[in-house]
Amino acid sequence: MDIFLPKGFEPGIARPRMSHPLRAAQLSVEAGGVYYPVLRRWATGFAVRAGVVPELSGVVDLYDGAEHLSQYLITGKDTANGEIVFVVKRSCGVDYASGPDVEADARSA
């Protein structure tokens, strides 16, 4: 017996997974121990609200809530429409897995 359901129907288990991308990102940038909200980000930079965030320079850390996403090296900035747009030269993803030589040293100690 076949059951026909509406096209938009999904079981209850799939609903949280579907709504997850719809939640607002809680992006923030950490510099000098202080966290500042990030309006948006892309591959070559990120934008913050002018007047709320001071002039940032050097290496900063980017977070999504409590999750550490990456480190950015700020190379330039521009101010437009009440936003400061920071240009980054590189971004390094954060990997919490230790290397094999560190694990071997820990076992032998």
C-alpha positions in Angstrom: 0.0 0.0 0.0 1.4 3.4 -1.0 0.9 6.5 1.1 1.0 9.8 -0.6 2.1 12.8 1.5 2.4 16.5 0.7 5.6 17.5 -0.9 6.7 19.6 2.1 6.1 16.9 4.6 9.0 15.4 6.5 9.1 13.3 9.6 9.6 15.0 13.0 13.2 13.8 13.2 14.3 15.8 10.1 12.8 19.1 11.3 15.6 20.2 13.7 18.1 19.5 10.9 16.0 21.6 8.5 15.7 24.5 10.9 19.3 24.6 11.9 20.6 26.6 8.9 17.8 29.1 9.4 19.0 30.1 12.9 20.8 33.4 13.1 24.6 33.0 13.2 26.1 34.4 16.4 29.4 35.4 14.8 31.9 37.4 16.9 35.5 38.4 16.6 37.8 38.2 19.6 40.7 40.7 19.9 42.5 41.4 23.1 40.2 39.3 25.2 37.1 41.3 24.1 34.4 39.8 21.8 32.7 42.0 19.2 29.7 41.1 17.0 30.3 40.4 13.3 27.5 41.4 10.9 28.7 39.1 8.1 31.8 37.4 6.7 33.1 36.0 3.4 36.3 34.4 2.1 38.3 37.6 2.0 37.0 39.5 5.0 34.3 40.4 7.5 32.1 43.4 8.4 31.3 44.9 11.8 29.2 47.9 12.9 31.2 51.1 13.0 31.3 52.8 16.4 30.8 49.6 18.3 34.1 47.9 17.3 37.5 49.7 17.6 40.1 49.7 14.9 41.3 46.1 14.8 44.7 44.9 13.5 46.9 41.9 13.5 45.5 38.4 14.2 42.0 38.0 15.5 39.9 34.9 16.3 36.4 34.3 14.7 33.7 32.5 16.7 30.2 31.2 16.0 28.7 31.2 19.5 31.2 29.2 21.5 32.7 27.4 18.5 36.1 28.7 17.4 36.0 28.8 13.6 39.3 30.4 12.4 42.0 32.9 12.8 42.3 35.9 10.5 45.2 38.2 9.7 43.8 41.6 9.1 45.6 43.5 6.3 43.2 46.4 5.5 39.9 48.1 6.4 37.4 50.3 4.8 34.4 52.2 6.3 31.1 52.5 4.4 27.4 52.8 5.3 28.0 52.5 9.1 30.1 49.4 8.8 33.8 48.7 9.0 34.9 46.1 6.4 38.1 44.3 7.3 40.2 42.7 4.6 42.1 39.5 5.6 45.1 38.0 3.9 44.6 34.5 5.2 42.4 32.5 7.5 43.4 29.4 9.3 40.8 26.9 10.3 41.0 25.6 13.8 41.7 21.9 14.3 41.7 20.5 17.8 43.2 17.1 16.9 46.7 16.6 18.1 49.5 15.5 15.8 50.9 11.9 15.9 54.2 13.0 17.5 52.4 14.8 20.3 50.3 11.7 21.0 53.4 9.4 20.9 55.2 11.7 23.5 52.2 11.6 25.8 52.1 7.8 25.7 55.8 7.4 26.5 55.8 9.9 29.4 
